[in-house]
Amino acid sequence: MKLAFLTGALSAGVAAAVLTTLLIWVVTVLAGSPDPWSIAPFLVALAAVAFGGATFVAERIAHRRTLARKRAKGEPWAFRDEG
């Protein structure tokens, strides 16, 4: 399960980085100045790490809650160790 959470977090981080780059490009075009690109590396890295980390945590919380619901219902497969 951790591998699945990591791949989800990685894809969320990449998507956030791409969208942040697009946003910086739009701001650069609208401003007519290349100045926004000076902060781009910091913003892109920050967005990737923040969204990737938040996605990983959210997936773990959702998985824990799903398992808790299964145990509460008494479903037989709820107690199986999924690794």
PyMOL Python script that loads the backbone (N, CA, C, O; Angstrom):
from pymol import cmd

cmd.read_pdbstr("""\
ATOM      1  N   MET A   1       0.813  -1.190   0.000  1.00  0.00           N
ATOM      2  CA  MET A   1       0.000   0.000   0.000  1.00  0.00           C
ATOM      3  C   MET A   1       0.862   1.261   0.000  1.00  0.00           C
ATOM      4  O   MET A   1       0.493   2.278  -0.588  1.00  0.00           O
ATOM      5  N   LYS A   2       2.006   1.181   0.663  1.00  0.00           N
ATOM      6  CA  LYS A   2       2.849   2.372   0.713  1.00  0.00           C
ATOM      7  C   LYS A   2       3.335   2.769  -0.672  1.00  0.00           C
ATOM      8  O   LYS A   2       3.470   3.956  -0.969  1.00  0.00           O
ATOM      9  N   LEU A   3       3.597   1.782  -1.518  1.00  0.00           N
ATOM     10  CA  LEU A   3       4.028   2.078  -2.878  1.00  0.00           C
ATOM     11  C   LEU A   3       2.916   2.796  -3.642  1.00  0.00           C
ATOM     12  O   LEU A   3       3.178   3.735  -4.394  1.00  0.00           O
ATOM     13  N   ALA A   4       1.696   2.358  -3.451  1.00  0.00           N
ATOM     14  CA  ALA A   4       0.564   3.023  -4.103  1.00  0.00           C
ATOM     15  C   ALA A   4       0.423   4.453  -3.605  1.00  0.00           C
ATOM     16  O   ALA A   4       0.162   5.364  -4.391  1.00  0.00           O
ATOM     17  N   PHE A   5       0.593   4.654  -2.309  1.00  0.00           N
ATOM     18  CA  PHE A   5       0.507   6.008  -1.753  1.00  0.00           C
ATOM     19  C   PHE A   5       1.630   6.883  -2.294  1.00  0.00           C
ATOM     20  O   PHE A   5       1.415   8.056  -2.599  1.00  0.00           O
ATOM     21  N   LEU A   6       2.823   6.316  -2.412  1.00  0.00           N
ATOM     22  CA  LEU A   6       3.961   7.082  -2.925  1.00  0.00           C
ATOM     23  C   LEU A   6       3.790   7.465  -4.389  1.00  0.00           C
ATOM     24  O   LEU A   6       4.128   8.583  -4.780  1.00  0.00           O
ATOM     25  N   THR A   7       3.268   6.548  -5.204  1.00  0.00           N
ATOM     26  CA  THR A   7       3.061   6.887  -6.608  1.00  0.00           C
ATOM     27  C   THR A   7       1.964   7.945  -6.759  1.00  0.00           C
ATOM     28  O   THR A   7       2.058   8.818  -7.621  1.00  0.00           O
ATOM     29  N   GLY A   8       0.936   7.867  -5.930  1.00  0.00           N
ATOM     30  CA  GLY A   8      -0.100   8.897  -5.952  1.00  0.00           C
ATOM     31  C   GLY A   8       0.448  10.246  -5.533  1.00  0.00           C
ATOM     32  O   GLY A   8       0.117  11.270  -6.131  1.00  0.00           O
ATOM     33  N   ALA A   9       1.285  10.248  -4.507  1.00  0.00           N
ATOM     34  CA  ALA A   9       1.889  11.492  -4.039  1.00  0.00           C
ATOM     35  C   ALA A   9       2.844  12.063  -5.086  1.00  0.00           C
ATOM     36  O   ALA A   9       2.902  13.276  -5.283  1.00  0.00           O
ATOM     37  N   LEU A  10       3.589  11.187  -5.752  1.00  0.00           N
ATOM     38  CA  LEU A  10       4.503  11.635  -6.798  1.00  0.00           C
ATOM     39  C   LEU A  10       3.745  12.277  -7.947  1.00  0.00           C
ATOM     40  O   LEU A  10       4.136  13.335  -8.439  1.00  0.00           O
ATOM     41  N   SER A  11       2.664  11.642  -8.375  1.00  0.00           N
ATOM     42  CA  SER A  11       1.899  12.210  -9.485  1.00  0.00           C
ATOM     43  C   SER A  11       1.241  13.530  -9.090  1.00  0.00           C
ATOM     44  O   SER A  11       1.148  14.444  -9.909  1.00  0.00           O
ATOM     45  N   ALA A  12       0.784  13.635  -7.842  1.00  0.00           N
ATOM     46  CA  ALA A  12       0.211  14.901  -7.374  1.00  0.00           C
ATOM     47  C   ALA A  12       1.274  15.988  -7.333  1.00  0.00           C
ATOM     48  O   ALA A  12       1.004  17.135  -7.686  1.00  0.00           O
ATOM     49  N   GLY A  13       2.470  15.637  -6.909  1.00  0.00           N
ATOM     50  CA  GLY A  13       3.561  16.599  -6.874  1.00  0.00           C
ATOM     51  C   GLY A  13       3.950  17.083  -8.258  1.00  0.00           C
ATOM     52  O   GLY A  13       4.192  18.273  -8.455  1.00  0.00           O
ATOM     53  N   VAL A  14       4.012  16.172  -9.216  1.00  0.00           N
ATOM     54  CA  VAL A  14       4.349  16.549 -10.592  1.00  0.00           C
ATOM     55  C   VAL A  14       3.253  17.435 -11.178  1.00  0.00           C
ATOM     56  O   VAL A  14       3.544  18.434 -11.835  1.00  0.00           O
ATOM     57  N   ALA A  15       1.994  17.070 -10.941  1.00  0.00           N
ATOM     58  CA  ALA A  15       0.893  17.892 -11.449  1.00  0.00           C
ATOM     59  C   ALA A  15       0.921  19.291 -10.838  1.00  0.00           C
ATOM     60  O   ALA A  15       0.692  20.278 -11.537  1.00  0.00           O
ATOM     61  N   ALA A  16       1.198  19.380  -9.552  1.00  0.00           N
ATOM     62  CA  ALA A  16       1.287  20.690  -8.900  1.00  0.00           C
ATOM     63  C   ALA A  16       2.439  21.507  -9.461  1.00  0.00           C
ATOM     64  O   ALA A  16       2.312  22.718  -9.642  1.00  0.00           O
ATOM     65  N   ALA A  17       3.549  20.862  -9.735  1.00  0.00           N
ATOM     66  CA  ALA A  17       4.703  21.565 -10.311  1.00  0.00           C
ATOM     67  C   ALA A  17       4.379  22.097 -11.701  1.00  0.00           C
ATOM     68  O   ALA A  17       4.737  23.225 -12.041  1.00  0.00           O
ATOM     69  N   VAL A  18       3.705  21.288 -12.497  1.00  0.00           N
ATOM     70  CA  VAL A  18       3.340  21.715 -13.854  1.00  0.00           C
ATOM     71  C   VAL A  18       2.360  22.881 -13.795  1.00  0.00           C
ATOM     72  O   VAL A  18       2.519  23.861 -14.523  1.00  0.00           O
ATOM     73  N   LEU A  19       1.353  22.785 -12.940  1.00  0.00           N
ATOM     74  CA  LEU A  19       0.375  23.872 -12.834  1.00  0.00           C
ATOM     75  C   LEU A  19       1.002  25.151 -12.287  1.00  0.00           C
ATOM     76  O   LEU A  19       0.635  26.250 -12.701  1.00  0.00           O
ATOM     77  N   THR A  20       1.935  25.014 -11.370  1.00  0.00           N
ATOM     78  CA  THR A  20       2.630  26.190 -10.846  1.00  0.00           C
ATOM     79  C   THR A  20       3.474  26.846 -11.929  1.00  0.00           C
ATOM     80  O   THR A  20       3.517  28.072 -12.030  1.00  0.00           O
ATOM     81  N   THR A  21       4.136  26.041 -12.731  1.00  0.00           N
ATOM     82  CA  THR A  21       4.922  26.577 -13.842  1.00  0.00           C
ATOM     83  C   THR A  21       4.019  27.304 -14.835  1.00  0.00           C
ATOM     84  O   THR A  21       4.368  28.376 -15.329  1.00  0.00           O
ATOM     85  N   LEU A  22       2.876  26.725 -15.121  1.00  0.00           N
ATOM     86  CA  LEU A  22       1.927  27.370 -16.022  1.00  0.00           C
ATOM     87  C   LEU A  22       1.446  28.702 -15.451  1.00  0.00           C
ATOM     88  O   LEU A  22       1.352  29.695 -16.172  1.00  0.00           O
ATOM     89  N   LEU A  23       1.148  28.717 -14.169  1.00  0.00           N
ATOM     90  CA  LEU A  23       0.705  29.947 -13.526  1.00  0.00           C
ATOM     91  C   LEU A  23       1.790  31.027 -13.577  1.00  0.00           C
ATOM     92  O   LEU A  23       1.496  32.193 -13.836  1.00  0.00           O
ATOM     93  N   ILE A  24       3.015  30.644 -13.334  1.00  0.00           N
ATOM     94  CA  ILE A  24       4.125  31.610 -13.400  1.00  0.00           C
ATOM     95  C   ILE A  24       4.297  32.122 -14.822  1.00  0.00           C
ATOM     96  O   ILE A  24       4.577  33.304 -15.021  1.00  0.00           O
ATOM     97  N   TRP A  25       4.136  31.264 -15.803  1.00  0.00           N
ATOM     98  CA  TRP A  25       4.245  31.685 -17.193  1.00  0.00           C
ATOM     99  C   TRP A  25       3.154  32.698 -17.542  1.00  0.00           C
ATOM    100  O   TRP A  25       3.416  33.699 -18.209  1.00  0.00           O
ATOM    101  N   VAL A  26       1.914  32.423 -17.079  1.00  0.00           N
ATOM    102  CA  VAL A  26       0.801  33.343 -17.341  1.00  0.00           C
ATOM    103  C   VAL A  26       1.073  34.698 -16.691  1.00  0.00           C
ATOM    104  O   VAL A  26       0.844  35.740 -17.305  1.00  0.00           O
ATOM    105  N   VAL A  27       1.557  34.686 -15.462  1.00  0.00           N
ATOM    106  CA  VAL A  27       1.881  35.936 -14.773  1.00  0.00           C
ATOM    107  C   VAL A  27       2.984  36.680 -15.523  1.00  0.00           C
ATOM    108  O   VAL A  27       2.950  37.907 -15.627  1.00  0.00           O
ATOM    109  N   THR A  28       3.948  35.947 -16.037  1.00  0.00           N
ATOM    110  CA  THR A  28       5.033  36.568 -16.793  1.00  0.00           C
ATOM    111  C   THR A  28       4.503  37.229 -18.066  1.00  0.00           C
ATOM    112  O   THR A  28       4.904  38.342 -18.407  1.00  0.00           O
ATOM    113  N   VAL A  29       3.608  36.543 -18.761  1.00  0.00           N
ATOM    114  CA  VAL A  29       3.037  37.095 -19.990  1.00  0.00           C
ATOM    115  C   VAL A  29       2.200  38.334 -19.680  1.00  0.00           C
ATOM    116  O   VAL A  29       2.309  39.351 -20.365  1.00  0.00           O
ATOM    117  N   LEU A  30       1.364  38.244 -18.645  1.00  0.00           N
ATOM    118  CA  LEU A  30       0.511  39.380 -18.290  1.00  0.00           C
ATOM    119  C   LEU A  30       1.317  40.572 -17.777  1.00  0.00           C
ATOM    120  O   LEU A  30       0.977  41.723 -18.051  1.00  0.00           O
ATOM    121  N   ALA A  31       2.365  40.296 -17.048  1.00  0.00           N
ATOM    122  CA  ALA A  31       3.192  41.383 -16.507  1.00  0.00           C
ATOM    123  C   ALA A  31       4.107  41.991 -17.568  1.00  0.00           C
ATOM    124  O   ALA A  31       4.520  43.145 -17.453  1.00  0.00           O
ATOM    125  N   GLY A  32       4.419  41.214 -18.595  1.00  0.00           N
ATOM    126  CA  GLY A  32       5.314  41.699 -19.638  1.00  0.00           C
ATOM    127  C   GLY A  32       6.752  41.804 -19.184  1.00  0.00           C
ATOM    128  O   GLY A  32       7.560  42.500 -19.798  1.00  0.00           O
ATOM    129  N   SER A  33       7.069  41.105 -18.100  1.00  0.00           N
ATOM    130  CA  SER A  33       8.413  41.169 -17.545  1.00  0.00           C
ATOM    131  C   SER A  33       8.872  39.760 -17.177  1.00  0.00           C
ATOM    132  O   SER A  33       8.057  38.953 -16.730  1.00  0.00           O
ATOM    133  N   PRO A  34      10.141  39.447 -17.352  1.00  0.00           N
ATOM    134  CA  PRO A  34      10.635  38.117 -16.984  1.00  0.00           C
ATOM    135  C   PRO A  34      10.927  37.962 -15.483  1.00  0.00           C
ATOM    136  O   PRO A  34      11.423  36.920 -15.054  1.00  0.00           O
ATOM    137  N   ASP A  35      10.627  38.977 -14.699  1.00  0.00           N
ATOM    138  CA  ASP A  35      10.938  38.927 -13.266  1.00  0.00           C
ATOM    139  C   ASP A  35      10.300  37.752 -12.508  1.00  0.00           C
ATOM    140  O   ASP A  35      10.958  37.179 -11.640  1.00  0.00           O
ATOM    141  N   PRO A  36       9.045  37.367 -12.801  1.00  0.00           N
ATOM    142  CA  PRO A  36       8.473  36.233 -12.052  1.00  0.00           C
ATOM    143  C   PRO A  36       9.268  34.930 -12.177  1.00  0.00           C
ATOM    144  O   PRO A  36       9.181  34.069 -11.301  1.00  0.00           O
ATOM    145  N   TRP A  37      10.039  34.778 -13.253  1.00  0.00           N
ATOM    146  CA  TRP A  37      10.819  33.554 -13.419  1.00  0.00           C
ATOM    147  C   TRP A  37      11.943  33.433 -12.389  1.00  0.00           C
ATOM    148  O   TRP A  37      12.471  32.342 -12.176  1.00  0.00           O
ATOM    149  N   SER A  38      12.309  34.539 -11.755  1.00  0.00           N
ATOM    150  CA  SER A  38      13.392  34.462 -10.772  1.00  0.00           C
ATOM    151  C   SER A  38      12.987  33.668  -9.537  1.00  0.00           C
ATOM    152  O   SER A  38      13.838  33.065  -8.883  1.00  0.00           O
ATOM    153  N   ILE A  39      11.704  33.661  -9.212  1.00  0.00           N
ATOM    154  CA  ILE A  39      11.240  32.924  -8.044  1.00  0.00           C
ATOM    155  C   ILE A  39      10.645  31.564  -8.432  1.00  0.00           C
ATOM    156  O   ILE A  39      10.236  30.794  -7.562  1.00  0.00           O
ATOM    157  N   ALA A  40      10.600  31.274  -9.718  1.00  0.00           N
ATOM    158  CA  ALA A  40       9.987  30.040 -10.211  1.00  0.00           C
ATOM    159  C   ALA A  40      10.571  28.759  -9.603  1.00  0.00           C
ATOM    160  O   ALA A  40       9.794  27.899  -9.187  1.00  0.00           O
ATOM    161  N   PRO A  41      11.888  28.588  -9.530  1.00  0.00           N
ATOM    162  CA  PRO A  41      12.406  27.327  -8.971  1.00  0.00           C
ATOM    163  C   PRO A  41      11.925  27.069  -7.540  1.00  0.00           C
ATOM    164  O   PRO A  41      11.591  25.939  -7.183  1.00  0.00           O
ATOM    165  N   PHE A  42      11.893  28.119  -6.734  1.00  0.00           N
ATOM    166  CA  PHE A  42      11.437  27.965  -5.354  1.00  0.00           C
ATOM    167  C   PHE A  42       9.954  27.609  -5.305  1.00  0.00           C
ATOM    168  O   PHE A  42       9.564  26.686  -4.591  1.00  0.00           O
ATOM    169  N   LEU A  43       9.120  28.337  -6.062  1.00  0.00           N
ATOM    170  CA  LEU A  43       7.677  28.083  -6.039  1.00  0.00           C
ATOM    171  C   LEU A  43       7.314  26.708  -6.588  1.00  0.00           C
ATOM    172  O   LEU A  43       6.443  26.029  -6.043  1.00  0.00           O
ATOM    173  N   VAL A  44       7.973  26.303  -7.652  1.00  0.00           N
ATOM    174  CA  VAL A  44       7.677  24.998  -8.254  1.00  0.00           C
ATOM    175  C   VAL A  44       8.051  23.871  -7.291  1.00  0.00           C
ATOM    176  O   VAL A  44       7.283  22.926  -7.111  1.00  0.00           O
ATOM    177  N   ALA A  45       9.215  23.970  -6.681  1.00  0.00           N
ATOM    178  CA  ALA A  45       9.635  22.939  -5.714  1.00  0.00           C
ATOM    179  C   ALA A  45       8.724  22.925  -4.493  1.00  0.00           C
ATOM    180  O   ALA A  45       8.350  21.857  -4.008  1.00  0.00           O
ATOM    181  N   LEU A  46       8.368  24.100  -3.999  1.00  0.00           N
ATOM    182  CA  LEU A  46       7.479  24.180  -2.847  1.00  0.00           C
ATOM    183  C   LEU A  46       6.113  23.574  -3.146  1.00  0.00           C
ATOM    184  O   LEU A  46       5.567  22.835  -2.327  1.00  0.00           O
ATOM    185  N   ALA A  47       5.565  23.881  -4.311  1.00  0.00           N
ATOM    186  CA  ALA A  47       4.260  23.330  -4.687  1.00  0.00           C
ATOM    187  C   ALA A  47       4.322  21.812  -4.817  1.00  0.00           C
ATOM    188  O   ALA A  47       3.419  21.111  -4.360  1.00  0.00           O
ATOM    189  N   ALA A  48       5.381  21.304  -5.437  1.00  0.00           N
ATOM    190  CA  ALA A  48       5.518  19.856  -5.623  1.00  0.00           C
ATOM    191  C   ALA A  48       5.605  19.131  -4.282  1.00  0.00           C
ATOM    192  O   ALA A  48       4.929  18.123  -4.074  1.00  0.00           O
ATOM    193  N   VAL A  49       6.426  19.637  -3.385  1.00  0.00           N
ATOM    194  CA  VAL A  49       6.595  18.985  -2.079  1.00  0.00           C
ATOM    195  C   VAL A  49       5.330  19.109  -1.239  1.00  0.00           C
ATOM    196  O   VAL A  49       4.917  18.147  -0.592  1.00  0.00           O
ATOM    197  N   ALA A  50       4.714  20.286  -1.245  1.00  0.00           N
ATOM    198  CA  ALA A  50       3.519  20.503  -0.424  1.00  0.00           C
ATOM    199  C   ALA A  50       2.348  19.632  -0.894  1.00  0.00           C
ATOM    200  O   ALA A  50       1.706  18.963  -0.084  1.00  0.00           O
ATOM    201  N   PHE A  51       2.075  19.640  -2.188  1.00  0.00           N
ATOM    202  CA  PHE A  51       0.958  18.849  -2.691  1.00  0.00           C
ATOM    203  C   PHE A  51       1.247  17.357  -2.630  1.00  0.00           C
ATOM    204  O   PHE A  51       0.347  16.566  -2.346  1.00  0.00           O
ATOM    205  N   GLY A  52       2.481  16.963  -2.890  1.00  0.00           N
ATOM    206  CA  GLY A  52       2.833  15.552  -2.774  1.00  0.00           C
ATOM    207  C   GLY A  52       2.703  15.050  -1.353  1.00  0.00           C
ATOM    208  O   GLY A  52       2.151  13.975  -1.117  1.00  0.00           O
ATOM    209  N   GLY A  53       3.208  15.820  -0.404  1.00  0.00           N
ATOM    210  CA  GLY A  53       3.089  15.431   1.007  1.00  0.00           C
ATOM    211  C   GLY A  53       1.652  15.411   1.482  1.00  0.00           C
ATOM    212  O   GLY A  53       1.242  14.500   2.201  1.00  0.00           O
ATOM    213  N   ALA A  54       0.883  16.416   1.082  1.00  0.00           N
ATOM    214  CA  ALA A  54      -0.530  16.464   1.488  1.00  0.00           C
ATOM    215  C   ALA A  54      -1.310  15.295   0.898  1.00  0.00           C
ATOM    216  O   ALA A  54      -2.188  14.741   1.559  1.00  0.00           O
ATOM    217  N   THR A  55      -1.003  14.920  -0.324  1.00  0.00           N
ATOM    218  CA  THR A  55      -1.679  13.783  -0.955  1.00  0.00           C
ATOM    219  C   THR A  55      -1.332  12.484  -0.241  1.00  0.00           C
ATOM    220  O   THR A  55      -2.210  11.656  -0.001  1.00  0.00           O
ATOM    221  N   PHE A  56      -0.064  12.301   0.100  1.00  0.00           N
ATOM    222  CA  PHE A  56       0.349  11.088   0.807  1.00  0.00           C
ATOM    223  C   PHE A  56      -0.380  10.966   2.144  1.00  0.00           C
ATOM    224  O   PHE A  56      -0.891   9.898   2.481  1.00  0.00           O
ATOM    225  N   VAL A  57      -0.428  12.055   2.899  1.00  0.00           N
ATOM    226  CA  VAL A  57      -1.101  12.044   4.203  1.00  0.00           C
ATOM    227  C   VAL A  57      -2.588  11.786   4.031  1.00  0.00           C
ATOM    228  O   VAL A  57      -3.169  11.000   4.779  1.00  0.00           O
ATOM    229  N   ALA A  58      -3.212  12.435   3.056  1.00  0.00           N
ATOM    230  CA  ALA A  58      -4.654  12.255   2.833  1.00  0.00           C
ATOM    231  C   ALA A  58      -4.984  10.818   2.434  1.00  0.00           C
ATOM    232  O   ALA A  58      -5.998  10.273   2.869  1.00  0.00           O
ATOM    233  N   GLU A  59      -4.140  10.208   1.617  1.00  0.00           N
ATOM    234  CA  GLU A  59      -4.377   8.822   1.216  1.00  0.00           C
ATOM    235  C   GLU A  59      -4.260   7.878   2.412  1.00  0.00           C
ATOM    236  O   GLU A  59      -5.050   6.944   2.546  1.00  0.00           O
ATOM    237  N   ARG A  60      -3.287   8.119   3.272  1.00  0.00           N
ATOM    238  CA  ARG A  60      -3.143   7.263   4.460  1.00  0.00           C
ATOM    239  C   ARG A  60      -4.340   7.412   5.391  1.00  0.00           C
ATOM    240  O   ARG A  60      -4.838   6.421   5.925  1.00  0.00           O
ATOM    241  N   ILE A  61      -4.805   8.640   5.588  1.00  0.00           N
ATOM    242  CA  ILE A  61      -5.966   8.869   6.452  1.00  0.00           C
ATOM    243  C   ILE A  61      -7.200   8.199   5.864  1.00  0.00           C
ATOM    244  O   ILE A  61      -7.949   7.541   6.586  1.00  0.00           O
ATOM    245  N   ALA A  62      -7.417   8.358   4.573  1.00  0.00           N
ATOM    246  CA  ALA A  62      -8.574   7.740   3.927  1.00  0.00           C
ATOM    247  C   ALA A  62      -8.515   6.223   4.029  1.00  0.00           C
ATOM    248  O   ALA A  62      -9.537   5.576   4.255  1.00  0.00           O
ATOM    249  N   HIS A  63      -7.324   5.650   3.865  1.00  0.00           N
ATOM    250  CA  HIS A  63      -7.179   4.198   3.963  1.00  0.00           C
ATOM    251  C   HIS A  63      -7.470   3.703   5.388  1.00  0.00           C
ATOM    252  O   HIS A  63      -8.149   2.694   5.581  1.00  0.00           O
ATOM    253  N   ARG A  64      -6.942   4.434   6.382  1.00  0.00           N
ATOM    254  CA  ARG A  64      -7.214   4.057   7.774  1.00  0.00           C
ATOM    255  C   ARG A  64      -8.691   4.111   8.094  1.00  0.00           C
ATOM    256  O   ARG A  64      -9.216   3.228   8.772  1.00  0.00           O
ATOM    257  N   ARG A  65      -9.365   5.140   7.613  1.00  0.00           N
ATOM    258  CA  ARG A  65     -10.809   5.269   7.876  1.00  0.00           C
ATOM    259  C   ARG A  65     -11.598   4.172   7.176  1.00  0.00           C
ATOM    260  O   ARG A  65     -12.580   3.669   7.721  1.00  0.00           O
ATOM    261  N   THR A  66     -11.176   3.802   5.982  1.00  0.00           N
ATOM    262  CA  THR A  66     -11.851   2.717   5.265  1.00  0.00           C
ATOM    263  C   THR A  66     -11.712   1.412   6.031  1.00  0.00           C
ATOM    264  O   THR A  66     -12.685   0.672   6.174  1.00  0.00           O
ATOM    265  N   LEU A  67     -10.517   1.123   6.523  1.00  0.00           N
ATOM    266  CA  LEU A  67     -10.313  -0.102   7.298  1.00  0.00           C
ATOM    267  C   LEU A  67     -11.117  -0.069   8.595  1.00  0.00           C
ATOM    268  O   LEU A  67     -11.662  -1.093   9.009  1.00  0.00           O
ATOM    269  N   ALA A  68     -11.196   1.079   9.230  1.00  0.00           N
ATOM    270  CA  ALA A  68     -11.975   1.198  10.464  1.00  0.00           C
ATOM    271  C   ALA A  68     -13.457   0.950  10.191  1.00  0.00           C
ATOM    272  O   ALA A  68     -14.139   0.307  10.989  1.00  0.00           O
ATOM    273  N   ARG A  69     -13.956   1.462   9.059  1.00  0.00           N
ATOM    274  CA  ARG A  69     -15.362   1.226   8.703  1.00  0.00           C
ATOM    275  C   ARG A  69     -15.610  -0.244   8.445  1.00  0.00           C
ATOM    276  O   ARG A  69     -16.642  -0.781   8.848  1.00  0.00           O
ATOM    277  N   LYS A  70     -14.680  -0.899   7.783  1.00  0.00           N
ATOM    278  CA  LYS A  70     -14.837  -2.332   7.517  1.00  0.00           C
ATOM    279  C   LYS A  70     -14.884  -3.112   8.820  1.00  0.00           C
ATOM    280  O   LYS A  70     -15.716  -4.005   8.984  1.00  0.00           O
ATOM    281  N   ARG A  71     -13.994  -2.777   9.745  1.00  0.00           N
ATOM    282  CA  ARG A  71     -13.984  -3.479  11.028  1.00  0.00           C
ATOM    283  C   ARG A  71     -15.268  -3.218  11.797  1.00  0.00           C
ATOM    284  O   ARG A  71     -15.780  -4.114  12.470  1.00  0.00           O
ATOM    285  N   ALA A  72     -15.792  -2.011  11.707  1.00  0.00           N
ATOM    286  CA  ALA A  72     -17.013  -1.668  12.427  1.00  0.00           C
ATOM    287  C   ALA A  72     -18.205  -2.439  11.884  1.00  0.00           C
ATOM    288  O   ALA A  72     -19.134  -2.750  12.630  1.00  0.00           O
ATOM    289  N   LYS A  73     -18.190  -2.749  10.590  1.00  0.00           N
ATOM    290  CA  LYS A  73     -19.294  -3.500   9.986  1.00  0.00           C
ATOM    291  C   LYS A  73     -19.148  -4.995  10.217  1.00  0.00           C
ATOM    292  O   LYS A  73     -20.102  -5.747  10.020  1.00  0.00           O
ATOM    293  N   GLY A  74     -17.983  -5.427  10.626  1.00  0.00           N
ATOM    294  CA  GLY A  74     -17.760  -6.842  10.871  1.00  0.00           C
ATOM    295  C   GLY A  74     -17.553  -7.647   9.604  1.00  0.00           C
ATOM    296  O   GLY A  74     -17.795  -8.854   9.598  1.00  0.00           O
ATOM    297  N   GLU A  75     -17.118  -7.018   8.550  1.00  0.00           N
ATOM    298  CA  GLU A  75     -16.891  -7.745   7.313  1.00  0.00           C
ATOM    299  C   GLU A  75     -15.681  -8.663   7.477  1.00  0.00           C
ATOM    300  O   GLU A  75     -14.660  -8.235   8.016  1.00  0.00           O
ATOM    301  N   PRO A  76     -15.770  -9.914   7.027  1.00  0.00           N
ATOM    302  CA  PRO A  76     -14.704 -10.877   7.299  1.00  0.00           C
ATOM    303  C   PRO A  76     -13.344 -10.512   6.692  1.00  0.00           C
ATOM    304  O   PRO A  76     -12.310 -10.864   7.260  1.00  0.00           O
ATOM    305  N   TRP A  77     -13.327  -9.831   5.581  1.00  0.00           N
ATOM    306  CA  TRP A  77     -12.056  -9.492   4.961  1.00  0.00           C
ATOM    307  C   TRP A  77     -11.419  -8.263   5.594  1.00  0.00           C
ATOM    308  O   TRP A  77     -10.313  -7.877   5.216  1.00  0.00           O
ATOM    309  N   ALA A  78     -12.094  -7.652   6.540  1.00  0.00           N
ATOM    310  CA  ALA A  78     -11.596  -6.421   7.152  1.00  0.00           C
ATOM    311  C   ALA A  78     -10.360  -6.676   8.025  1.00  0.00           C
ATOM    312  O   ALA A  78      -9.556  -5.772   8.249  1.00  0.00           O
ATOM    313  N   PHE A  79     -10.221  -7.878   8.501  1.00  0.00           N
ATOM    314  CA  PHE A  79      -9.127  -8.157   9.418  1.00  0.00           C
ATOM    315  C   PHE A  79      -7.920  -8.752   8.703  1.00  0.00           C
ATOM    316  O   PHE A  79      -6.914  -9.064   9.340  1.00  0.00           O
ATOM    317  N   ARG A  80      -8.011  -8.909   7.412  1.00  0.00           N
ATOM    318  CA  ARG A  80      -6.914  -9.464   6.632  1.00  0.00           C
ATOM    319  C   ARG A  80      -5.807  -8.414   6.530  1.00  0.00           C
ATOM    320  O   ARG A  80      -6.078  -7.239   6.283  1.00  0.00           O
ATOM    321  N   ASP A  81      -4.581  -8.837   6.718  1.00  0.00           N
ATOM    322  CA  ASP A  81      -3.451  -7.935   6.608  1.00  0.00           C
ATOM    323  C   ASP A  81      -3.140  -7.697   5.141  1.00  0.00           C
ATOM    324  O   ASP A  81      -2.809  -8.636   4.416  1.00  0.00           O
ATOM    325  N   GLU A  82      -3.244  -6.452   4.697  1.00  0.00           N
ATOM    326  CA  GLU A  82      -3.023  -6.135   3.296  1.00  0.00           C
ATOM    327  C   GLU A  82      -1.602  -5.676   3.020  1.00  0.00           C
ATOM    328  O   GLU A  82      -1.267  -5.328   1.888  1.00  0.00           O
ATOM    329  N   GLY A  83      -0.766  -5.674   4.052  1.00  0.00           N
ATOM    330  CA  GLY A  83       0.632  -5.340   3.881  1.00  0.00           C
ATOM    331  C   GLY A  83       0.832  -3.920   3.737  1.00  0.00           C
ATOM    332  O   GLY A  83       1.967  -3.469   3.583  1.00  0.00           O
TER     333      GLY A  83
END
""", "prot")
cmd.dss("prot")
cmd.show_as("cartoon", "prot")
cmd.util.cbc("prot")
cmd.orient("prot")
